[in-house]
Amino acid sequence: MKIRECREQDLELLETCKPSPGRTRRHAIRFDRQQRGLSTYLTAWVDGLPAGTGEILWSGCAAPEVHQIYSRCPELNGLDVWPAERQSQGIGTAVIRAAEARTYDRGYHQIGLGVTDDNPRAAALYLRLGYQETGCLYLDRYYYLDDHGHRHDVADPARFLVKQLQARQLEPGNPPPPAL
Ligand SMILES: CC(C)(COP(=O)(O)OP(=O)(O)OC[C@H]1O[C@@H](n2cnc3c(N)ncnc32)[C@H](O)[C@@H]1OP(=O)(O)O)[C@@H](O)C(=O)NCCC(=O)NCCS
């Protein structure tokens, strides 16, 4: 498995392997944010095909309930692993660790992520990986464009978790950090 930043030439294959709903073009939107320096769009590759994503939003969670408290905390968003048979094989964990490493390397000492109330399995994974409850509840608002181009707004109840990044996180293929 390889994890790297998204490239423009990946977008078509990403859209084929993990189609956005309707006319949304989610991967292109994230790539555009990366091009503008607002995010880093990580992609996981297995056997030459994209199998997962995660986007680090450098200015943090957009939800005002979170942003007013965690304005200096980058957010890992858009975590996804596909197809379903590829889940539970460590790809999500690898994307999370890659995001943590990049965040630490940029000088941040914490990273956050949101998890919706209907996703206890993802929440359990994050807690296992060292993310901590903050008590910060919010509505995860996003939209998609349906096949006719009509916008649908969604607001899912969610909570914000934060992990303190103590040292350079390991990524597959990287040597261990020198002993202190
Ligand atoms: C949530 C999600 C991103 C996690 O990614 P993942 O690749 O499935 O996660 P991992 O494989 O790293 O870890 C998850 C599980 O696999 C287990 N696991 C990890 N590596 C493993 C391995 N090598 N062999 C067997 N099991 C393994 C973990 O213990 C964990 O157990 P669980 O299934 O009981 O939770 C993914 O499941 C997903 O895309 N879900 C749908 C979208 C979603 O919910 N996104 C998150 C929004 S907040």
The ligand as an ORCA input file, in Angstrom:
! r2SCAN-3c Opt
* xyz 0 1
  C     -13.905      4.219      9.029
  C     -12.913      3.746      7.967
  C     -12.310      4.943      7.233
  C     -11.798      2.969      8.662
  O     -10.925      2.482      7.678
  P     -10.472      0.933      7.723
  O      -9.465      0.750      6.650
  O     -11.659      0.057      7.673
  O      -9.801      0.899      9.167
  P      -8.671     -0.099      9.719
  O      -8.671     -1.351      8.901
  O      -7.422      0.654      9.805
  O      -9.162     -0.385     11.163
  C     -10.488     -0.787     11.339
  C     -10.600     -2.190     11.819
  O      -9.726     -3.111     11.205
  C      -8.985     -3.825     12.204
  N      -7.718     -4.067     11.533
  C      -6.780     -3.155     11.250
  N      -5.758     -3.738     10.583
  C      -6.091     -5.053     10.433
  C      -5.452     -6.149      9.810
  N      -4.237     -6.039      9.240
  N      -6.083     -7.352      9.807
  C      -7.307     -7.457     10.381
  N      -7.942     -6.453     10.991
  C      -7.346     -5.258     11.020
  C      -8.961     -2.920     13.337
  O      -8.767     -3.554     14.567
  C     -10.357     -2.303     13.252
  O     -11.322     -3.164     13.802
  P     -12.930     -2.957     13.619
  O     -13.289     -3.457     12.251
  O     -13.558     -3.770     14.695
  O     -13.217     -1.505     13.754
  C     -13.588      2.796      6.926
  O     -14.104      1.680      7.570
  C     -14.665      3.447      6.073
  O     -14.376      3.969      5.000
  N     -15.922      3.438      6.532
  C     -17.015      4.045      5.765
  C     -16.882      5.571      5.703
  C     -16.686      6.151      7.090
  O     -17.359      5.770      8.033
  N     -15.751      7.122      7.188
  C     -15.411      7.759      8.450
  C     -16.142      9.022      8.632
  S     -15.799      9.716     10.226
*
